[in-house]
Amino acid sequence: MDSKGIIHSIFGVRRALIGVIHVAALPGTPESLQGVAVIAEAAAAEARMYAAAGFHGLLIENTHDRPYLKGSAGPEIVSAMAVIGSEVRRAAGLPLGVQILAGANVAAMAVAHACGASFVRVEGFVFAHVADEGIIESCAGDLLRYRRAIGAGSIRVFADIKKKHSAHAITADVDLAETARAAEFFQADGVIVSGIATGRATDPAEVRAVSEAVGIPALVGSGVTPENMDGLAAADALIVGSSVKEGGLWRNRLDAVRVQKVSEAFRL
């Protein structure tokens, strides 16, 4: 439960709808084909589409940079994301978030600070898990000290718990609600609950359990569709990235009709 009104302080509404911009493959990554200016222009166009449909915020993510490095990103990625973030903010004027895969949370904070973003989405904030990239360990101490060091205290940290695309056997004795409490104790500004993979539905019961366990916002981080929104009423914000794409696939182009349908369903 968002007892401190964190969502309202960022987005100006009690409950927010956040659209994901999966930026094209960045320089130096295996699928890179375009220059930063072209990528930024495409991201700005998607930002305008989300804004026109009435979304409350945006999140830029380097999803096409597969395979991801573990916990780091080169200076070419950081600089490109900062440019893209600035163009997206200029195009839409909506509160912006930054995520850099995989678990490059300090890099995301640096980008957010440079481009004037409002929040970061981070992996591995508390505990440890085994992701596609290997073992991801807790970053809370380093990340929040870095935030203080660069004077970025206004940038909120939304932390994934029991993150998708990961195995959690090593923390099997710690349930989702307790993981959320740990993130709150370590001063996360919000926690994100997701399904097991990108585009996979989030369990409504898990969202309710987390929302009831903490006093910070509970966000849904995957699998949101117009059809399942009613079951996600306990969430303080919904992050949408796959169901608004052509065919409902994250790697496809943004579909204006799907974007509008998601926005309309959110407001029913």
Protein Blocks (a to p, Z undefined) as FASTA:
>chain_A
ZZkommmmmnopabdcdddddddddehiaklcbdfklmmmmmmmmmmmmmmnopabdcdd
fkllpccdehiacfklmmmmmmmmmmmmmmnopacdddddehilklmmmmmmmnopabdc
dehkbgcdddfkbccddfklmmmmmmmmnopampccdddehiehiafklmmmpcfklmmm
mmmmnopabdcdddfbehiacdfklmmmmmmmpccdcddfehiafklmmmmmmpgbdcdf
klmpghhiaklccdfklmmmmmmmmmZZ
